[in-house]
Amino acid sequence: MITPFLKNKGEFLGHLFFYALIMIGGQLAAYLFLYPLLLAYATMSRTPHRQLQPYLSRRFPHQNPWQRWWSAYRILLGMGQMLIDRSWLGLKPKARLHGTFEGIDKLQETLDSGRGAIIYLAHVGTWQTALAHITNMACRVHIMMAFDTQAVTKHFFELGRKRDFNIIDVSGFMGGMIEAINALEQGDVVLIMGDRASGGHTTTTTFLGAQIRLPVAAFSLAANTRVPVLIAFSAKHDRTHQVLKIWDVIHPDYTHGDRAQEMARCAHRFSRALENYVKEYPYQWYNFFDIWEQ
């Protein structure tokens, strides 16, 4: 049985190996090594297949076992490439991922009016590397996240790249909500991940035909500060090109009815946007948690 210590030690050494590979051969060299490594992992381990089964069985209900195995491998490969891209951006000062921000005009309209905005993300596509470029806007950006400096996996800004945004630690006082409110009232942008319920208030909605619970803190925050929620998902199109797109804009409002109903309405909009995303990019789903488990 592998102890947590040995597992963390192995992950640490694995990351060091890829960091060295990136420093010597760049992004492409790390990609080339990744293919056989993940092929062996997907062949010998049942863990990723078990973790992805809840998603794949709903997204591809008619796949045979071989097709489902291949789908899991493609997701693992995409996840691995995204982690390499993140490390490449942090370790190589001249590294760049080209991309576009579809719908940035909607965000700019809000900022020009003097209001702040919430950008709502999910564990799909290139959310890790999108953070490196989403901050290139004429406003201050804050990211609400659980920031563990002891974690084995490092963000690009921990590997040398300059950090152009402020981190609001959700494990701090009041879950960082006071700091987020102050930022929004100053006309800043706050980024929040919205597809995992990890404490706090939630509401029930459906996703891919089954019930899930989603957090409502961001919608409540938006309603109280009267700012919009822009649902933004990123996607990798090729080795150096990514697209960040606004899939929906929600204006949470408590003045028209019951608060619980309003939160459920907002969660439903988010769920529909996420469904539309995975229909277009089914293999860029990197949430290895069973979000349908109540």
C-alpha positions in Angstrom: 0.0 0.0 0.0 1.4 3.4 -1.0 1.5 5.8 2.0 0.5 9.5 1.6 4.1 10.4 2.2 5.4 8.2 -0.6 2.6 9.4 -2.9 3.5 13.1 -2.3 7.2 12.3 -2.7 6.5 10.6 -6.0 4.4 13.5 -7.3 7.1 15.9 -6.2 9.8 14.0 -8.1 7.5 13.7 -11.1 7.0 17.5 -11.2 10.7 18.1 -10.8 11.3 15.8 -13.8 8.9 17.7 -16.0 10.2 21.0 -14.8 13.7 19.9 -15.9 12.4 18.6 -19.2 10.7 22.0 -19.9 13.8 23.9 -19.0 15.9 21.8 -21.4 13.6 21.1 -24.3 10.6 23.4 -23.8 6.9 22.7 -24.1 7.1 20.3 -27.0 9.7 18.0 -25.4 7.4 17.7 -22.3 4.4 16.9 -24.6 6.3 14.1 -26.4 7.2 12.4 -23.1 3.6 12.9 -21.8 2.0 10.7 -24.5 3.6 7.3 -23.6 3.5 8.1 -19.8 -0.2 8.7 -19.8 -0.9 5.8 -22.1 0.8 3.5 -19.6 -1.0 5.1 -16.7 -4.4 4.8 -18.4 -3.6 1.1 -19.2 -2.4 0.1 -15.7 -4.5 2.1 -13.4 -8.3 2.0 -12.9 -8.4 5.2 -10.8 -8.8 7.8 -13.6 -11.5 5.6 -15.3 -13.4 5.3 -12.1 -13.1 9.0 -11.4 -14.3 10.0 -14.9 -17.0 7.4 -15.1 -19.8 9.7 -13.7 -19.1 12.3 -16.3 -18.4 10.0 -19.3 -21.5 7.8 -18.7 -23.7 10.9 -18.9 -21.8 12.8 -21.7 -21.4 9.6 -23.8 -24.2 7.2 -22.6 -23.9 4.9 -25.7 -20.1 4.4 -25.8 -18.8 0.9 -25.5 -16.0 0.1 -23.0 -13.2 0.7 -25.5 -14.6 4.1 -26.6 -15.0 5.1 -23.0 -11.4 4.1 -22.2 -10.2 6.2 -25.1 -12.3 9.1 -24.0 -10.7 9.0 -20.5 -7.3 8.9 -22.0 -8.0 12.0 -24.1 -9.2 13.8 -21.0 -6.0 12.8 -19.1 -3.9 13.9 -22.1 -5.6 17.3 -22.2 -5.2 17.7 -18.4 -1.5 16.8 -18.7 -0.9 19.3 -21.5 -2.7 22.0 -19.5 -0.4 21.4 -16.5 2.7 21.5 -18.8 1.5 24.7 -20.3 1.1 26.2 -16.9 4.6 25.2 -15.9 6.0 26.3 -19.2 4.5 29.8 -18.7 6.0 30.0 -15.2 9.5 28.7 -16.0 10.1 30.3 -19.4 10.0 34.1 -19.3 9.5 34.3 -23.1 6.8 31.6 -23.2 3.4 32.8 -24.6 0.1 31.2 -25.3 -1.8 33.1 -28.0 -5.5 33.4 -27.6 -8.6 35.5 -27.9 -11.2 36.7 -25.4 -14.7 36.3 -27.1 -17.1 38.6 -25.4 -14.6 41.0 -23.8 -16.8 43.8 -25.0 -19.5 42.7 -22.5 -17.0 42.9 -19.7 -15.6 46.3 -20.9 -19.1 47.8 -21.0 -19.5 47.0 -17.3 -16.1 48.3 -16.3 -16.7 51.5 -18.3 -19.9 52.1 -16.3 -17.8 52.1 -13.1 -19.1 48.8 -11.8 -17.2 45.7 -10.9 -17.9 42.3 -12.3 -17.6 38.6 -11.4 -16.0 36.2 -13.9 -17.3 32.7 -13.1 -15.0 29.8 -14.2 -15.1 26.0 -14.0 -12.5 23.2 -14.0 -12.6 22.9 -17.8 -10.4 23.8 -20.7 -7.4 26.0 -20.0 -8.5 27.7 -16.9 -5.1 27.4 -15.4 -3.3 29.2 -18.2 -6.1 31.6 -18.9 -5.3 33.2 -15.6 -1.9 34.2 -17.0 -3.5 36.3 -19.7 -6.9 37.3 -18.3 -5.2 39.9 -16.1 -4.1 42.0 -19.1 -7.0 44.3 -18.7 -7.2 47.9 -17.6 -8.6 47.0 -14.2 -7.5 45.3 -11.0 -8.2 41.5 -11.0 -8.7 39.4 -7.9 -8.9 35.6 -7.8 -10.8 33.8 -5.0 -9.0 30.5 -4.4 -7.7 28.2 -1.8 -4.0 29.0 -2.0 -1.8 26.2 -0.6 1.8 27.1 -0.8 2.8 23.6 0.3 0.9 21.9 -2.5 3.1 19.8 -4.8 1.5 21.1 -8.0 2.6 24.7 -8.5 0.7 27.5 -10.3 2.6 29.4 -13.0 3.1 32.4 -10.7 4.9 30.3 -8.1 7.5 29.2 -10.7 8.9 32.6 -11.5 6.3 34.4 -13.7 5.2 37.8 -12.3 1.8 37.7 -10.7 -0.4 40.5 -11.9 -3.5 39.8 -9.8 -4.4 39.7 -6.1 -5.3 36.4 -4.4 -8.3 36.3 -2.1 -7.8 33.3 0.1 -11.2 31.6 0.6 -9.8 29.9 3.7 -9.4 33.3 5.4 -11.8 35.4 7.4 -15.5 35.0 6.2 -14.2 33.0 3.2 -12.7 36.1 1.7 -16.2 37.6 1.1 -15.5 41.0 2.8 -12.4 41.5 0.6 -14.4 40.4 -2.5 -17.2 42.9 -1.7 -14.6 45.7 -1.3 -13.0 44.8 -4.6 -16.3 44.8 -6.5 -17.4 48.1 -5.0 -14.2 49.7 -6.2 -15.0 48.5 -9.8 -12.6 45.6 -9.9 -13.0 42.1 -11.4 -13.3 39.0 -9.2 -12.7 35.5 -10.6 -14.5 32.6 -8.9 -14.6 28.9 -9.6 -18.2 27.8 -9.7 -18.5 24.0 -10.4 -17.7 22.5 -7.0 -19.7 22.7 -3.8 -17.1 22.7 -1.0 -19.0 24.1 2.0 -21.3 27.1 2.2 -24.8 27.4 0.8 -25.8 25.4 -2.3 -28.8 24.9 -4.5 -30.0 22.0 -6.6 -30.1 22.0 -10.4 -29.6 19.5 -13.2 -26.5 18.9 -15.4 -26.4 16.3 -18.2 -29.7 14.9 -17.1 -29.1 14.4 -13.4 -29.2 16.5 -10.2 -26.2 18.3 -8.9 -25.6 20.8 -6.1 -23.9 24.1 -7.0 -22.5 26.8 -4.7 -24.4 30.1 -4.7 -21.9 32.4 -2.9 -20.9 34.2 -6.2 -24.6 34.8 -7.1 -25.3 36.1 -3.7 -22.2 38.3 -3.8 -23.3 39.7 -7.2 -26.9 40.4 -6.0 -25.6 42.3 -2.9 -23.1 44.4 -4.9 -25.3 44.7 -8.0 -22.7 43.5 -10.4 -23.1 41.0 -13.3 -21.8 37.4 -13.3 -20.0 36.6 -16.6 -19.8 32.9 -17.1 -16.4 32.4 -18.9 -14.9 29.0 -20.0 -11.6 28.6 -21.8 -10.7 26.0 -24.4 -7.4 24.9 -26.0 -7.6 24.9 -29.8 -4.0 23.8 -30.6 -0.6 23.7 -28.9 -0.2 27.5 -28.5 -3.7 28.8 -29.0 -6.5 29.1 -26.5 -9.9 30.9 -26.5 -11.6 32.4 -23.5 -15.3 32.9 -24.2 -18.2 34.5 -22.3 -21.0 31.9 -22.5 -23.6 33.8 -20.6 -24.2 36.9 -18.5 -26.3 36.7 -15.4 -27.7 39.6 -13.3 -28.7 38.2 -9.9 -31.4 40.3 -8.4 -33.2 39.8 -5.1 -35.9 42.5 -5.7 -38.1 40.4 -7.9 -38.9 37.4 -5.7 -37.7 34.7 -3.3 -34.0 34.6 -2.8 -33.8 30.8 -3.0 -35.6 30.9 -6.3 -33.3 33.5 -7.6 -30.2 31.5 -6.6 -31.7 28.4 -8.3 -32.4 30.4 -11.5 -28.8 31.6 -11.6 -27.4 28.1 -10.9 -29.6 26.7 -13.8 -28.1 29.3 -16.2 -24.6 28.3 -15.1 -25.4 24.6 -15.6 -26.9 25.2 -19.1 -23.7 27.2 -20.1 -21.5 24.3 -18.8 -23.6 21.8 -20.7 -23.2 23.8 -23.9 -19.5 23.9 -23.3 -19.0 20.1 -22.9 -21.1 19.5 -26.0 -18.5 21.5 -27.9 -15.4 20.5 -26.0 -16.2 17.1 -24.4 -12.6 16.1 -23.7 -11.7 19.3 -21.9 -13.5 18.3 -18.7 -11.0 18.3 -15.8 -13.3 17.8 -12.8 -12.3 14.4 -11.4 -14.9 14.6 -8.6 -18.4 13.0 -8.8 -20.4 16.2 -8.8 -23.6 14.2 -9.1 -23.1 12.4 -5.7 -25.4 14.0 -3.2 
